[in-house]
Amino acid sequence: MIMLDILQTKLHSLLPRGLFARNVLTLVSGTSLAQIITILASPIITRQYTPEDVGVFALYLAILQFITIVVNWRYEVSIVLPAADREAVNLLVLSLFIGLFMSLAGGLTVAVCGSGISHILTAPALAHWLWFMPLSLLAISVYQSLDAWNLRRQYFKRLAARAVTQSTITAATQITVGQIWHPGPPGLIGGGILGQSAAAARLAWLFFQDEKQLLKEEVNKGEIKRLAREYRRYPFYSSWSGLMNTASVLIPNFILGIFFTPAVVGFYALGQRILFAPMDLVGQAIFKVLFPQAIQLEQENKLQDFARDIFSNLVNLTLTPIFIIALLAPIMFEVVFGPGWMVAGEYTRWLCIWAVFRFIISPLFVLYDVYGKQKQAMFLNGILFILRLAALLIGASTGDPLLTIALFAGASALMHLFIGLYLFHLCHLSPAAFFIPLLQGFLQALPYLVPIILSMLLLPNELAQLAVALVIILAFLFFKRKIISNLGEIDTEGS
């Protein structure tokens, strides 16, 4: 992974100090390269495939991602928790066997319900490719379980390399097949399956190289049964919580597919992917690095300060770029992805409302596990799901997809705001500690937004408007370099 090493070396000069920074850096460098590959491939893919093709692929992914949450019954989350490797490896085997069972069950479900599902979603092209769902589920169940094992071992570079492998093979296959055969949705879905399978195979090969002896000596049926009972709160509570949270994120794909057309789903899917890819890059890396160490931070009375610092820094780095994207999204999508994709930019403008709160709060979801609040997480995710579903159904009843997405984004933002306040309460932080950084971030964004608004009013050329925005963003990053450095200097080892 030469490109991964080069990127990590470059980023190391920006975020150099502290164990937390180094671990986040490793994940960010790999995941960022994976996201860069995906984003760079998108303008090519949107010119090879139609919005309807992208919409069918998005529906396949939505079904897959929904099942993925419970494909291991959430036992993969518990792998990082035991003190002894003997228990952890038995949990890993349990997670893998459940993944195999769920993949076979997925095949049976497709045999019985596949045609009906594609009919309900008004995407008949989806029916044939649902037969490949079990293969996708098996691949994902393997790399989800091994991701957790690598987190436990703190093999962060392997996780980064897995992301790069998956993204590279997926994008290369989709582009190559699209250029040569123009197959429509099968080209996108087939590329995704190859990427998932390659990522799983790479992690499995490395695991068996390292842990073959541990598997032979420590895995036994009785221990697996005991640990399944001991960690049953994960399938009983965390699974339902994860299902509701994921369903509330993916349900727009289903509602838009049922009430509108695959093209509308395609516009929404592209906007969501481009907007959330770079944000998830940092947020998920912080979450993955923090999760194994969060209990220790709480025991050392450091978690409160750590959570406050992470939140404040993410707010400072998020609001201005999000506001800029909201202003220019339609122009950006038309220029970058082609004239047929401007509608995706209109959808993205509204999704920015949700994106802000999702990004700044999602790394703090680790607090649910630190404080043993899985039941509360399930309850809050249930409310979030109900609010989102209600917003989507109200919007769909009007026949206006843009209004539907706007209502969905607004409901999501309000509920994430409430969840953020609850998580602050868990670690004994006041509401003022939540709202003051938001107010400061908004006021600090205004000087950057004024020139862009003026360019939109005075410059008729869209490329000139985008050029002004690029200069403003570069200036923002320059003036915020101290905050970026501060985020990197957070050290979970202590002073």
N, C-alpha and C positions, 0 to 999 in steps of 0.2 A: 504494500500500500504506500507507494512512494509519494503520491499526492497527499495522502493523509499525513505523512510525516512532515512534509513541507508546510502544510497548513498549520499543523500543531506547532511547529517551530516559529512561524510568523506570529501566531496568536500568543505564544508564550511570552513574548516581549510586552504584550499588552496586559495580560492577566497572570502575573508571575508568582505571587506570594501566597503561601498558605496551602495546607492540604486540600481544603475545600476548593480553592481556586484551581489547583492543579487537576483535581478530578473532574470538575466542571469543564475545564479547558479540554481535557481529553475527549469527553463526550461531545462537547460543542464542536470541536474540530472535525470529528468524524461525522456527526449528524449534520453539521453545516455543509460539509462537502456533499453529503447525500441530498440535502435540500437544494443546494445549488444545482446539482445534476438534474433534479426534478424540475426546478424552475426554468433552467435553461432549455430543457427539452419541451416545456409546455408550448412556447410559440411555434415550434415545429409540429407538435402533435395537433394543435388547434387548426393548423392549415392542412393536415392530412385527414383529420376526422371531423365530422359535423357535430354541432351541439347535441343532436339526437344520439350519436354514437357515444359521446362523453356521458350523456345522461343515462344510457343503459349500463355503462361501466360503473357509474356512480351508484346505481341501484344495486348492482352486484356487490360492490364494496360495502354498501350500507347493510345489506343482509349479512355479509361476512363479518363485519365489525361488530354487529349486534351479538352474533353467536359467539364470537371470539371472547367476549367478556366472561362467559361461563364455560368455555371449552375445557378449561382445567378446573372448573368449580372454584376458582380463586385460590386453590392451594398453592399456586406458584408464588403468591404474595408471601406466604408463610415461610418460604425456603430461606429467606435471609435472617429469620428471627432466632432459631435455636443457637445456643452457645456451642453445642457439639456438632461436628461435621457428620457424625453417625446419624443423628436425627435429621439433619438437613438433606442428606443424600436419600434417605428413605422417603422424605416428603417430595423430593424431586421425582423419584420413581413413581410414587403415587400420582403426582401431577401428570406424568407422561402417560400412564395407563388410562387415566380418566380422559385425557386428550384423544387417545386412540378410540376409546369407547364412544366419545361424543362425535368423532369424525364418522364412524360407522353409522351412528344414529342419524347424522346429517344426511348421509346417502339414502337411508330409508325414507327420511322426510321428503327429500327431493323426488323420490320415486312416486310417493303418494300425492304430494301437494305441488310439485314443481310447476305444472301447467297452470294450475289455479293461481299461484303466486304471480306469475308473469302476466296473466290476464288481468288481475286486480290492479297491477302497477302499469297497465297499458303499455307493456314492453314485451311483445311476443318474441323478439329476438333474444330475450334473456333466458327463455325456457331451456334451450339446448345447453347453454353454458352453466346452468345451475348444477348439471351433473358433475362439474369439476369442483363444486363447493367442498366435498369431503377432502380432496387433496389440499386445497387451501387451508382448511381447518386443521388438518394434521400438521402441515408445515408450521403454521402459526402456533399451535399448541407446543410444538417442540421448541421453537425459538423463544417463546414466552417463558417456558420453564428454565431453559438454559440461560436466558437473560438474567433471571433471578439468581441462578447459581453464580454467574459471573459478577453480579453485584455483590454477592456475599464474599467472593474471593477478591473483590475490588479489581477485577480485570476490565477496567473501563475501556482500554484500547480495543479489546475484542468486541465490545458492544458498539464502539464507533465503527469498526471495520465491518460488522454485520450490517449496519445501516447503509454503508457505502456499497457493499456487495448487492444488497437488495435493490437499491435505487438504480445502480448502474445497469444491472441486467434487465430490470423492468423497462427503463427508458430506452435502452438499446434495442430490445426486442420490439417494443411498440413502434419505434420510429422505423426500424428496418422492415418489419412486416407491413407497416402502413405505406411505405414508399414503394415496395415491390408488388404487393398483392391488393392493397386497398380493401381490406376485408371488413371494415366497419368494427362493431363492438368486439368480435372475437380477437382482433389484434390487440386491443387494450386489455381484455381479460386474460388472454394467453400470456402477455408480457408480465402482468401482475403475478400470475401463478408461477412462472419461471423464477421471478425475483424472490418470491416467498420461499420456494423450495431450495434455491441456492443458498439463501441466508441460513435456513434451518440445517442444511447439510454441512455447512462450514462450521457452525457452532457445535454440532454433534461430533464431528471429526476431532475437533480440538478437545472437547470434553473427554472422549474416550481415550485420547492420548494421555491426558493428565490424570484421570481419576479411575482408570481401569481397576487398579488394586483396591481402591476404596469401595467400588461397586461389589467386587467379589467378596470382600471381607465383612461388610457392614449391612448390606441389604438383606432383610428377611421379612417374611409375610406377617409375622406377629407384630413386629415393630411398625410396619406400615399401617396395620389396623389400629394400633394404639394411637399413633400420631393422627390418623384420620379422625378419631374421636376427640383427641385433645384440641385440634385446630378446627373443629366443626363450625366454629363461629364464622369462618370464611365462606363456606358454601351457604350457610343459613342466613347470614346477614350481609357480608361483603358482596356476595354474588348478586343479591337482589338490589343492593345499593348501586353496584356497578352497572347492572342491567338498566335500571331506571335512569341513571346519569347518561349512559351511552344512548339509550333509546331517545332521551330528550334532545340529544345532539343530532342523532341521525333521522329523527322523525320528519324533519322538513323534506328529506329526499322522498320518503314514502308519501307524505301528504301532497307534495307537489306532483309526484308521479300519478297519484290517484285522481286528483282534481284538475290537473293541467296536462302537460305533455312531457315526454322525455327531454325535449329541447330546454324547457324551463329548468328541469333537474340539472341538465348539463351546464347552463348558465350559473346556477346556484353553486354547483359543485366546484367549478373552476374558481369562482370568486372566493369561496370558503378556503379552498386549498392554497391559493396564492396568498391570501391574507394571513392564514393561521400557520403556514409552514414555518416562516422565520420566528414567529412568536412561540410556537411549540418547541422549536429548537432549543431555546434557552430555558423555558419553563420546565420542560420534561427533564433536561439535563440537571437542573437544580434539584428537582424532586428526586431523581434517581440517586444523586450523590448524597442528599440530605437524609433520605429514608434510613439507610443502615446506621447512621450516626445520631439520629434525632433523639433516641432514648437516652444516649449518653449525654447529649446536650441538656436534656431536661434534668437528669440526675445532677449535673454540675451547675444547674440554675443559669444556663446560658441561652436556653432556647428562646426565651422572651425577647432578649435583645437581638438575637439572630433573626427572628421572624420580623421584628420591626425594621431592622436594617435592610433585609431583603425586600420587603414591601416598599419602603420609601425609595430605594434605588430603582426598583422596577417601574414605579410610578414616574419618576423623573426621566427615565429613558423611554417611556412608552407614549405618553400623551401627545407630544408634539408630532412624532411620525404618524400616529394614527389620525390625527386631525388633518395632516397633509394628504394622506391617502384618501380620506373621506371627501376632501375637496376635489381631488383630481382623478378619482378612480375611473369614471367613464372614459375620460380621455386616455388614461394609461392603458386600459384594456383594449381600446380601439387601435391604438398605435402598436402595441406590443403583440397582441394576439390576433389582430386582423379586424376588418370592419364589421364582421358578423358577430363580434363578441362584446360590443359596447354595452349590451343589456347586462352582461355579467358585472360590468363596472357599476351600473346603477344598483344592482343587488349588493355589491360589496360596500358601497357607501353606507348602507344601513347596517350591515354586519359589523361595521367598525364600532358601533355602540356596544355590542356584546363583546367584541374582541378585547377592548380595554380591560374590562373587569375580569374576564376569563384569564387573561395573561397575568395580571398582577396578583391574582388570588390563587391560581392553580398550584403553585409550589407549596402553598400552605396546607394543602389537603393532607399532607403527611401528619398533621396534628390530630386528625381523626384516629389514626393508629397509635400515635404516641400516648394519647389520653384514653384509649379504649372506647371511643365513641362511634363504633360501627353502626349501632342502632340509630343514633342521631343522624349520622350521614345518610343512612337508608331513608329516614323520614324526610330529611331536607331534599334529597334527590327525588323523592316521590312528589313533593310539592312542586319542585322545578319541572318535572315531567308534566304534571297536570296543567301548570300555567302555560308551558310551551304548547301543549296540545290544544288548549283552549284558544290561545292566540292564533295558531295556525288554522284551526277550524273556522274561527270568526273571519279571518282574512280570506280563506278559501271560499266561504259562502258569498263573498262579494264578487268573485270571479276575477280579482286583481292580484296577480302573483307578487307585484312589488309591495302592495299593502300587506300581503300575507307575510312576506319576509320582514318588513318593517315592524309589524306587531310581534313577530317571533323574537327579533333582536331586542326590542324594548323589554319584553317579559324576561328574557334571559339576563339582560343587564341588571334589572331590578332584583332578581333573585340572587344573582351572584354578589350583589352589593350586600344583601342581607346575610348570605353565607360568610362573606368576609368579616362582617361585624361579629358573627357568632364565633368564628375561628380566633379573632382577636380576644374575645371574651374568654375562650378556653385557656389562653396563655396570659390572662390577666392584663390585657392591654385595653385602654379606654377607647370609646368611640372617637374621641378627639385625635388619638394617634392614627386613626384610620382616615378621617376626613381632612385633617390639616394637610397631609402630603398631597391629597387630591386637589385641594384648592390651590396650593402652591404650584403644583404641576400645570394646572390650567392657566394661571396668571403668567407663568414662565413661558407658556406656549404662544401667547399672543404676539410678542415681537417677531416670531418666526412666521406666523400666519399672515400678517398684514401684507408683506411684499408679495406673497403668493396670490392673495385675493386681488391685489392691484394688478398683477400680471394677467389674471383671468379677465379683468375688466378692460385692460388697455391693450393687451397683445392679442391680435386675431389669430396668430399662428399657434397651433397646439403644441408643436415641438418646442417653440420658444417658451411656452408656459411650463412644460416639463423640464426644460433646461434650468429655468429659474428655481423650480422646486428642488432639483438635484443640488444646486449650489446651496440652497437653504438647508437641506438635510446634511450636507457635508459640514457646513458651518455649525449646525447643531451638534454633530458628533465631536467636532473640535472643541467647542465650549463645554461639552459634557464629558470630556475625557477624564476629568478627575473623578466623576461619579463612576465611570466604567472601571477606573483603577480601584476605587473603593470597593466595588462589588467583587473584584478579583482578590482583594486583600483580606476578605473575611476568612478567618481561619478557625476551623473546628477543632484544632489541636490545643487551642488556648494560647496565651501569651508567653 
